[in-house]
Amino acid sequence: MSDMGWHEAIVAVLGKSNEPMHYTDIADAIISQGLRTSVGATPANTVACYISYAKKQLGKESPFDKTAPGYYCLRSVEQMAPVSTSNTPSEYAASMNAPDEDAATIIVEENKNITGLINALGMYWSRDKINWCSGTPKLLGKQTAGSQPVDFSDQHGVYLLYDRSEVIYVGRTTDQGIGIRLKQHTFDRLNGRWDRFSWFGVYPVSESGDLKKDEQQYDRQLLIATMEALLIESVEPSQNRRRGDEFRAVEFLQTEDPEIELNRMRALIGQMQTKLGI
């Protein structure tokens, strides 16, 4: 079974929902329902881009209705755009599944106040899954199980070091990547005291999997809301029942550096050669 086009997949997911969905949840549903297997590095951003493209192309006749920042539902059948006599249904579908660069710009502008200061994060990543021997260690993470890995070693922001479940250190990095900053903690006074870390980055991820390092401006209210959300995410106080307001940063799941597995294989081969006297 071939993948659905992004536009058709979004319509299919929203058609089964009884309430508006956030574009990140739409992306998760597309993957979990097997509507697409090829989803790139940032499927949530792609979903948002296609919805914005349809709204740009069709205006009020777009099949998607925005109910709140980042949340969408399908319009009623009567409201949905009719197929133009100059376009066949297949031509219409093809046009909706070919957003241009302007659409990507639209979605960045439209959603920059949704994610706030923190645009990507990783929670409770394992120190053992990082190859610290390399010059700049790779911090690899995936948005979803089926998406492409992204290297966050050059991300800027704040991070927490854990000794098991206890937070022992909070740091920040503005002039170098988090990867290098964390590496410094593998040979400084904190070396033997942490086994996990969380990070919160200001740079969003492009569809190609690169970090977008453009300058951004934030108002005070949004900054305070994001700071509150950051503390809730990192400390997880028992009395907080939800995330902070206006916080929809995309969490990435850690992926082990492939070089670590290669090192294991080399060590195993070396042991076997020693036993055989080779």
VEXNU-206642 format. One record per residue: x, y, z of N, C-alpha, C in turn. Coordinates in steps of 0.001 Angstrom, whole numbers, plus 500000, padded with zeros to 6 digits. Example, Ala and Ser with C-alpha at 12.3 -4.5 7.8 and 13.67 -1.06 7.14 Angstrom:
REM VEXNU-206642
513190494310507800512300495500507800513200496700507800512850497750507080513670498940507140512900500030507870
This chain:
REM VEXNU-206642
500851498806500000500000500000500000500888501246500000500682502126499024501495503326498904501019504378499896501940505311500231501597506373501163500520507286500589499648507759501453498707508810501065499482510106500883498931511013500101499476512360500074499230513004501430500047513985501788499889514622503090498495515229503248498019515895502209496709516545502286495621515521502567495619514420501819494597513399502009494707512755503383495935512569503858496133511949505173495590512840506288495813514147506163495298515087507170493773515071507182493181515092505997491722515040505895491186513749506500491871512638506239491437511338506759491446511320508282492498511876508885492597511897510349491536512799510958491403514008510424490422514936510981488996514434510764488788513676509669487462513143509390487012512135510427487969511522511133487635510535512165487557511145513562487930512421513674487961513056514987486675513821515262486209513724516489484997514432516895485288515815517451486561516177517519486940517473518052488191517971517345488455519283517421489665519819516779490916519151517329491940519071516493493193518437516887494357519395516670495354519331517540496575520098517331497373519445516212498117520239515452498814519676514291499853518628514677500403518709515905501324517663516339500593516339516551499363516426517062498562515214517273498096514631515940497832515498514970497457515019513633498608514216513032499828514737513185501002514033512654501166512672513321500996512621514636501106511343515354500066510346514854498847510833514602497773509951514137498064509420512734498612510260511871498957509823510512499948508669510565500931508779511447501948507728511560501359506476512206500632506645513314500099505484514035499071504722513206498347505429512324497347504776511478497945504227510183499246504435509997499923503890508825499559504566507519499108505823507588498714506531506363499940506970505567501064507193506273502324507514505622503457506825506374504414506291505632505615505723506251506807506646506061506772507474505029507831508450504778507352509796505321507935510232506446507430511435507103508490512502507338509747512245506927510786513247507088511214513423508529511892514536508806512431514783510147511436515472511065510500516248510500509561517025511320508141516868510796507516515713510997506160515494510467505129516483510995505264516919512252504307517883512791504376519206512020505595519677511755505742520909510986505190520750509574505372519556509003504876519306507652503354519382507612502710518799508619501249518866508692500796520319508747501432521103509608501073522509509733501288523254508427502350522912507716502661523559506447501583523272505406501125522012505330500112521654504343498763522300504657498431522382505924497181523042506291497239524516505909498360525160506198498518526573505842498503526773504332499085525821503604499095525918502146497681525857501595496872524928502133495479524818501681494712526088501998494967526662503180494279527905503548494724529054502655496008529050502269496525530101501394495920529986500000495834528763499491495336528541498140493831528750498015493086528322499050491626528293498938490918529322499809491659529966500696491040530968501551489947530382502427488785531030502446487674530578503278487072529265502784487426528849501581486915527588501051487830526406501366488858526665502144489749525578502556488967524538503354489299523253503226488603522227504018488937522299505506489962523090505872490400523142507264489932524428507936489464524286509160489021525428509945489883525522511189490446526687511448491290526902512619490420527314513797490445526540514886489601526808516048490347527492517186491655527335517221492523527939518245493946527853517703494882528598518287496255528511517785496771527075517732497039526601516500497562525257516313496524524167516211495242524463516444494178523454516437493291523614515193492957522463514575492186522488513334491137521387513329490095521633512549489081520619512302488654520750510841487834519816510368487313519896509007486062520755508982485921521542507938484677522276507738483588521294507353482370521740507424481263520897506989481342520694505486480654519685504967480681519380503538480234520584502726479234521305503240478720522468502504479750523584502402480660523667503382481651524736503397482900524403502588483108523109502318484336522717501651484368523184500208485569523472499714485735524048498384485344523059497303484534523487496333484229522604495209485426522482494290485506521385493549486583521203492583486304522058491364487274522894491013487114523780489873486958522984488583486184523532487642486000522857486356487303522814485580488251523677485940489530523688485233490506522684485821490145522115486988490999521133487641490243519842487866490838518733487511490257517440487837490531517150489307489804516209489939490094515873491334491552515499491570492154514775490618493550514381490796494468515592490721494130516546489856494941517759489748494826518596491021493605518626491585493404519362492831494233518732493950494167517408494048494923516702495086496413516929494920496871516894493669498294517096493412498720518498493831497877519499493544498230520870493907498262521051495415497379520361496137497357520476497588498510519719498240499134518834497476500259518081498019501590518567497467501620519828497045502869520394496539503042521817497051503142521997498391503315523355498916504647523945498500504646525246498278505879525904497867506608526486499069507732527151498826508530527697499918507765528773500680506852529485499985506084530514500659505222529918501757504703528704501512503875528052502519504679527746503771505932527316503588506784527030504741507015528303505546507182529430504837507364530704505521506114531080506290504951530826505689503680531128506345503553530380507655503873529092507646503674528301508856504630528721509956505835529147509585506766529638510597506204530888511251505700531812510440505150533051510969503884532795511772503040531872511276501741531619511895501887530950513251502919530137513417503035529332514625504180529738515549504882530822515230506021531191516072505576531603517472504314532083517612503827532449518926503177531288519657503123530110519006502567528930519655503659528211520431504803528021519808505882527290520463506561528134521522506580529476521346507205530326522328508715530294522256509357530500523389510814530586523432511471529245523147510887528169523661511459526838523506510801526143522314511604525762521330511066525181520107511302523685519971512186523123520763512442521684520733513001521283522096512766520051522479513243519600523784513482518103523785514306517653524710514539516228524930514506515953526414513734514960526843513545514689528258514205513386528679514997513444529732515613512278530378516411511420529388517242512065528591518101511337527667519223510655528447519665509523527931520693508728528601522093509177528193522954509342529160524349509692528898525048508588528110524663507338528356525330506194527739525058506061526247524074506781525730523748506681524312524471507733523468525397508443524096526168509477523404527616509009523273528180509187522084529595508867521868530426510106522211530884510189523468531586511371523943533015511453523425533501510398522768534880510392522277535059511222521013533966511504520310534069512299519081534304513760519430534802514536518454535089515941518698533878516693519198532801516639518427531517517188518853530540516030518946530159515614520136529266514462520275527909514721519639527362513712518997526050513829518376524951513597519402524008514502519446522817514333520284521661514034519335521408512763519092520451512349518082519073512092518679518057512620518009516692512418518466515725512391517313514604511695517505513554511609516501512265512213517048511533512898516174510265513480516590509241512385516872509227511359516019508371510195516202509163508962515802508587507793516050509300506548515761509662506428514287508838506972513392509094506813511968509828507950511294510190508982512052510823510145511435512341510010511409512993510887510633514445510844510495515113511451511729516283510919512144516980511476513311517545512865513030517567513673514062518087515035513999519226515146515013520302515838514629521430516049515531521261517407516219521114517378517548520891518603518315522157519089519023523317518610518601524555518979519285524819520482519228524322521168518199524561522603518064523375523432518566522443522792519267521294523506519825521740524419520962521065525551521129521329526468522233520117526507523151520355526716524442519241526777525381519692526432526780518828525698527502519136525306528874519080523790528990519712523248530033519743521808530215519785521481531702519416520245532034519449519760533401520213518445533431521025518248534465521732516995534674521084516254535840520935514930535688520283514121536710521230513055537259521101512794538544521663511598539162520468510692539416520269509753538503519042508959538470517862509906538257516997510071539255515827510935539055515993512314539667517097512549540342517308513828541027518038514824540137517487516035540041518168517110539315519318517616540162520535517552539620521701517990540391522333519259539840521978519618538593522628520795537996521758521334536870521643522659536819520941523344535733521929524284535069522044524214533762522990525068533051522375525672531810523118526551531185522662527183529948523830527285528991523520527451527721524563527639526716524051528583525634524811529640525392524426530637524399525491530858523342526736530524523653527822530774522702528424529500522130527899528342522526528353527070521977527196526081522056527307524988521309526231524024521282526104523246522581524917522702522815524683521917524019525570520679524029525858520113522854526705518933522785528075519164523410528731520271523038530045520603523589529946520909525083528894521624525468528732521976526888528565520724527743527770519774527260527587518532528005528876517721528062529624517737526964530892517002526946531829517513528022531805518830528271532658519407529305532330518822530677531058518431530849530645517862532132531037516389532265531658515820531229532129514434531338533549514366531884534202515536532069535541515524532670535744516651533679534664517396534027534805518409535076534354517812536415534094518623537409533753518147538750532443517360538792531603517499537753530321516800537727530401515440537040531569515090536543531730513909535700531033512654536226531311512267537441530773511015537959529440511141538645528776512289538487527573512539539275526281512530538468526360512391537163525113512414536384525082511283535370523883510781535119523702509696534157522636510005533104521856511045533335520828511459532368520794512976532266520153513468531204520029514913531039518778515240530240518274516438530451517189516988529641517675518297529041517145518634527886517546519887527256516337520590526648516414521922526580515344522748526039515988523769525106515703523680523804516402524490522814515544525569522169516201526659521780515488527779521168515363527636519658516196526783519033516164526670517583515175525586517149514253525927516237513357524908515690514085524057514659513441522980514238514025522055513268513313522213511929514092522328510853513518522423509517513120521035509033512348520972507949511914519695507406513097518843506969514208519482506595515394518742506171516190518200507356515801518585508579516489518090509763517587518994510274517677520225509739518680521186510201518064522113511248518915522675512115518448523653513089518365525023512426517256525703512634517035527026512036517443528084513049518565528772512747519167529678513712518852531143513441517671531423512955517302532814512716516978533488514047517174534807514075516900535565515288515388535655515510514970535568516794513556535628517120513330536626518249512138537228518255511768538186519281510614537622520104510594537908521399509559537389522273509033538510523164507718538522523389507180539502524321507257538956525744507135539848526707507347539465528098506339538425528582505075538598528189504047537669528641504326536253528151504688536154526883504985534841526316506230534242526962507218535076527238508440534593527867508153534027529253507336534734530035507007534259531381506218532958531312505277532869530371504500531645530215505397530466529851506371530736529001507286529673528591508186529244529738508656530204530522509485529867531678508707528991532657507443529331532872506605528516533754506489527097533208506218527001531910506067525685531288507359524887531376508482525564531214509778524897531288509986524247532654509629524952533720509777524398535062508842523213535268507632523306534743506685522199534871507212520965534152507747521170532949508254520047532172509456519385532846510339520179533417511585519630533935511439519056535340510715519753536216510600519329537605509429518384537828508385518502536996507185517667537088506591517669538490506240518830539039505615518872540368504282518133540361503999517445541465502843516546541504501510517267541381501457518542541747500178519246541735499869519917540401500779519891539460500516520448538128499871519380537265498698519679536714497951518696535935498138518847534438498801519886534001498959520112532569500229520901532326500568521044531044501706521879530662501357523340530863502379524191530860502136525611530960501413526135529740500766527267529901500042527873528783500987528256527657500482528165526428501197528605525231502536527883525053502571526594525395503815525836525264503540524599524442503993524598523174503783523452522299505091523054521625506200523201522321507476522768521757507413521281521451508114520871520413508086519479519992509167518692520716508767517625521403509733516784522104510328515765521137511616515540521238512314514562520416512795513416521293512668512185520780513080510994521504514503510638521124515313510287522109516736510060521875516987508838520998517996508957520135518474507859519304519962507655519582520363506426519770521767506147520077522663506449518877523831507026519125524807507296518079525246505968517461525097505758516133525492504492515494526944504109515736527794505094516001529208504819516229529409503967517488528492504091518446528609503306519672528461501821519372527498501464518530527296500060518160528497499530517388529078500369516524530279499963515794531434499696516760531552500547517784532607500343518779532396499039519542531132498708519831530845497438520501531277496260519632530959496342518342531321495267517421532835495132517309533540496269517244534999496220517158535584495571518412535034495930519582535528495353520828535267493857520877534065493444520400533724492026520394534643491239519470534912491801518271535813491155517334537212491039517916537663492087518611538974492067519235539081490988520294538021490812521075538009489763522094538065488375521482537321488187520389537306486898519715538681486576519112539301487614518533540629487416517937541648487051519008541516487676520192542431487378521295542284485937521768541030485481521880540771484108522319541296483086521303541191483438520009541632482519518954543122482646518680543770483630519303545198483838519096545538484378517744544594485149517183544836485717515835545610487017515969
